[in-house]
Amino acid sequence: MAIYLDHAATTPLDPRVREVMLPYLTDFFGNPSSIHRFGREVRQAIDRARMQVADALQADPSRIVFTSGGTEADNLAIIGVAAWYKEQGKNHVITSQIEHHAVLDACKYLEREGFQVTYLPVDSQGMIRLADLQQAITPQTSLISIMYGNNEVGTIQPIQEIGEIARSKGVLFHTDAVQAFGMEEINVEQLPVDLMTVSAHKINGPKGVGALYFSKNVHLLPRVFGGAQEKRRRPGTENVPGIVGFGKAAEIAKAERTQHREHMWHLRKRFLDELTAQGVSFVVNGHPDLTLPHICNISFPGMETETLLINFDLEGIACSSSSACTSGTLTVSHVLKAMRLPEERTRSAVRFSFGKGNTELEMEQAAEKTAKIIRRLTTS
């Protein structure tokens, strides 16, 4: 029996989400920009989904822009803000070395366009240093982009403190909260955050849809042109079934967050306890306490990541080495490199990530199969 432990890459669609999406693949087909009844019906569904996503973030619905996913939302936030403020004489952006490539590649693009980008280092647990951030800010800094919780090791950054520093300096703060959304309690009215990225397929919603929250004091230039949709911030005919599904997934995530979070902590502890009971030698990467409960990055000293992943797959366990956007390359994770971990840990790291549908029995079976694989590789 296969065991899916790669929920940080994507999650299965919740049946309740699929149910609300289906009518918008068949009966309700109108263009939401049309003024006739067919269009108005669909427009109302988008408005309802916008309210659901906004409610999950405690945000004003008018501050939510739907996108094709977290990657586009990150690009809109970073490049859109940087482009606007360049016209105001500011051309400096700050991020960290462990961001998702949606952020890092957007920053690399800005550098090619003449912007200055500072990539903050992290400690061995994946945490930035607030002193480094304060020192990096200059009069030309327009934006700070630091992820909420890391997608590879789970480390949660000091978002409150980062935001307070940013506001004290008059700098906008963006956070990629794709992994934290649905797991951490988020209230953008209280957090000192100006822009936030979220995505549907990490919370048991559909792929191909995300959103960017931005506060009233944010100015940004769109990255796409050609229509009035999303108040011209993200034109193009909307992905209606995806947006409807995202709304329902966000509603469910908010309602079930506490229970889901507790279940993730329980599964994580059970898996680690079972590995120990099986006599497996391992090290957990990331912060021991300030971490997303569903992400567990483990190094198996003496092993090789690629060999482990092949064997896990043969044993029916789905896991990964890093972000789903880069894991196909099987290169050493840029996150682990930035944490400056010993080579025996970076070259033997595997990310297990838990989600809805996982059980205690699966944790026991996964640990048993892990021990079996380690013994086989050790004696071969």
N, C-alpha and C positions, 0 to 999 in steps of 0.2 A: 504494500500500500504506500502510495506516494505521500510525502509530508511536505507541505509548502511552508517554508520559513524564509520567504523573501518579500515580505509585505512592505518593506521600505522601497522596493522597486515598483511594485504596484499591488493593488488589493483586488480581490474578487468583487464583482458587482453585487450589492445587496439586493435581494429579490424585491424589496419594497421600493428600491430606486428603479429597478427595471420596470416595475408595474406602472409607475407614473410616467415613464418615458415612452412606453409603447404607443399611446394614443397620438403622440407627436411625430411618430414615424408613419402613421396611417391617416387617421381621421382629421387631425388638425395640421394641415399642410400649408396654410397661408403664409405669405411673406409678412413678417411683423412690421414692416414699414408701410404696408398697404393700409389705406384708410377704411376699406370695406370690412364687413363682418368677419370674413375669413382671416384677415390680417389682425383685427382687433382681438380676436380670441387668442391668437398666439402671443400678441404683445402683452396681454394680461398675464399669460403664463411666465413670460420673461420677467415682468415686474414682480410677480410673486416669488420667483426664484431669487431675484436680487434682494428682496426683503429677507428671505431665509438665510442667505449667505451673510448679509449684513447683521442679522440678529445673532448669528453664531459668533461674530466678532464684536458685538455691541457697537456697531457702526451705523452711521447715517446711510441709508440705501443709496443716496445720490452720490456717495463717495466710492461706490463699487463699480469697477470696469471689468467686464467679462473679456477673457482672452482665450487663446487656443491651449493654454496650459501654463504651468509655472515658469517655463523657460521664456515664453513671450512676455509674461508679466514682469519677470526680472529685467528683461531687456528694455521694456517700456519704462520701468522705474529708473534704471541706471542711465541709459542713453538719453531718455526723454528729459530727465532732470538736468543732466550734464549739458545737453545741447541748449536748453533754455538759459541756464546760468552762465554759459560761456559768453553769451551776448551781454551779460552783465559784468564781464571781466573776471569771472571765476572759472578756472580750468583744472581744479584739483579734486580728485575723488579718493576716498580711503575705503579699503576693504580688508579682508584677511586672506591668508594663504590657504585656508581650508574650505573656502566657499565651494558651492556647487559650480560646475563648469558653465552653467547659464550665467552666473555672475562673473566668473573669471574671464570667460571668453568675451563677454560684453566689455569688460575693463580693458582687455587687450585691444579690442577694436577702438576704444577711446584713445588709447596710447598711439595707435596708428594715425588717429585724427589730430594729434598734437596735444592731448590732455596729459597731465601728470597724474599717475596713480601710485598710491602707497599701499603695499601689501603687508599688513601687520603679521608678525610671527605669532606662534602660539607656544604654550608650554607642553610638557610631555603628556598632559591630560587633555590637550586640545582647547585650552582656554586662552583667549587673548589677555594681554595685560593692559589695564586701564591707563597706566602711566604712559605706555607706548602710544595709545590712542590720543591722549592729551597732547603729547609731544608732536604728533604727526599733523595736527590741525594747524592750518595757516590761514591768513586772510583770503586766500584764493580757494579755500575748500568749500565746495557746494554741497557735497553729499558724503555720508558714511553708509556703507552697506555691509552689515554683519548678520549672518544667519542666526535664527533663533535657536535651533537645535540641529546639530550636525547629522547629515544623512548617512554617514559611514560609521561613526563611533558614538553618536548620540549625545555628545557633550552639549549642555545648554549654556549659552553665553549670558553674561550679566546685562540683559536687555534694558532693565530699568536704569542702571547706572550709565550705560552707553547713551541712552536717550537723554538723560539729564546733562551729560557732558555736551552732547550735540546742541541742545537747546541753549545752554549757557554760552555757546560760541556762535549761535545763529546759523547752525548748519543743519540741513535736513538729514533725517535718519530713516533708512530703508532696511527692513529685515525680511529675509526669505524664511517664511514660517511654514513651508510646505510639509515638513515632517512633524512639526509641533501642532499644527492645526488638527483639532479633534482629540488631541492628547493632553495638551496644556490648556488651562483656563486663560483665555485671551480677551481682554477688554481694551480696545484701541482708544476708548475715551479716557481711560486712566493711564495706559502706558504712554510714555513719551516717544511714540513712534509716528512718523509722518507717512510712511508707505509700507505696505505689507503684502507679500505674495502668498497666495494659497492655491491649492490644486485639488481637483475632484477625485482623481484616481488613487490618491493616497488615503482617502476616507471612505472607501467602498462605493465610490461614484464612478462615472464613466471616464474613459480616457479622452483626451483632446479638448478639455475645457478647464480653465483656471480663472483666477480673478486677481486684480490688483486693487487694494484699498489705498486711497490717498487722502490726506487731510485737506482742509479748506485752504491752508496756506501754501499748498504745493502748486507749482507751475511746471508743466512739462510739455514737450513737443511730441506729437504723435509719431509713431514709427511706420504707420500705414496710412495711405491717403486714398480717397475715392468714394466717400459716403458720409452720411450724417449719423450713422449708428454710434451708440455709446457716446453721444454728444461730441462726435468727431475725434474722440481720443483713441478709438479703435474701430474704424469703419470696416464695413464688410457685412454681408448678410450673416446673421447670428446662427450659431450652432444650436438650434432650438432644443432638440432632444437632449443634447449634452447639458445645456444650461438648466433645463427643467430637472434633470437627474442630479446635477450639482446642488441645486436648491434643496432637494429632498435629502440628499446625503448629508448636507450641512445641518439640516434640521435634526436628523437622527444622531449625528455626531454630538451635537450640543446636548440633546436629551439623555444620551447614554454615556457621556464622557467619563463621569466618575466611575461607573461600573466597569467600563472598558479599560480605563487606566489601571484600576485595581487588578483586573484580570491579567493585564500585561505584566505587571510587577510579579504577580504570582507565577506566571509561566516562566518568566526570566529566572526567578529564584529556583524553581523546580528543575529547570534545565541545567543550571550551574551546579546545583546540589547533586543531580544525577551524574554529571560528568565527574565530579569529585568521588562519588561513591563507586564509579566504574574504574577509578584509578588513573584517569586521563590527566596528563600534565598539560596545563594551559595557563594563559595569562589574559585577563580581560583588559582591552584597550579603551581609553576614554576616562572621563571623570567617574569616580566610584559612586557619587551621590547625585551630582547635578547632571542628570542624564535622562534622555527619553527612555521610558521603560521598555518600549518595544524593539529597541535596537541593541544588539549585543555583539560587539566585535571582539573576536577571540583569536589569539595567536597560539599555535601549537608548536613550540620550539622543536627543531629537528625535522620538521615537515616542510613541504613546499606547497604554496597556495594552489597552484595549477593542478598538481597531482591530487590534492585533497578535494578540489571541486569536481574533478572527473570521478573520483571514487564516491563522493557524496551523491552525485547524479546517478551513478550505477546502483547505489543503494536506495534510490528513490527519495532522496532529500534535496529539496531545492533551496539553495543558499547562494551567496555571491562573494566576490572579493572586494567590491567597492560600489560606487554609484552605477546604476543600470545604464547610464549614458556612456560609461567608459569601461565597464567590466568586461566587455567583449574583447578588449585588447589584452587583458591579463597582464597589465603592467602593474608595478608596485603603486599602491594608492598614493596620490599627492597629499592626502590628509595625513597618512601615517609618516610620510617623508617630512612633512612640516612639523610634526610632533617630535621628530628626531629620535625615534625609537631605535633600539638596536636592530641590526639587520636580521637577526634570527627571528625577530618578532614581525618585522615588516614583510618578510618573504614567506611567512606562514600564517598570515591573518585571513580569517574568514568572517563575513558578516552574516549573522543569523538575525532575522527580524520577524517578530510575531504579530498576529492579528486575529480578527474575528474568525472563528471556526477552529482555531488551534485548541488542543486539549492537553490536560495533564498526561494522558496516556501517550500522546504524540511526543511530549517532552522526554518521557522515559524511553520511548523507542528510538528517538533521535540520538539520545545520549548513548544508548546501547550500541547503535550502529556506528557512532563516532568512535567509541572504544574499539569496536571491531576493526574499523578502518585503520586506526592508529597502530593496533597490534599487527595487522597484516603488513603495513608499510614498514614497520620497524623490523620485522623478521624477514622481509623479502630481500 
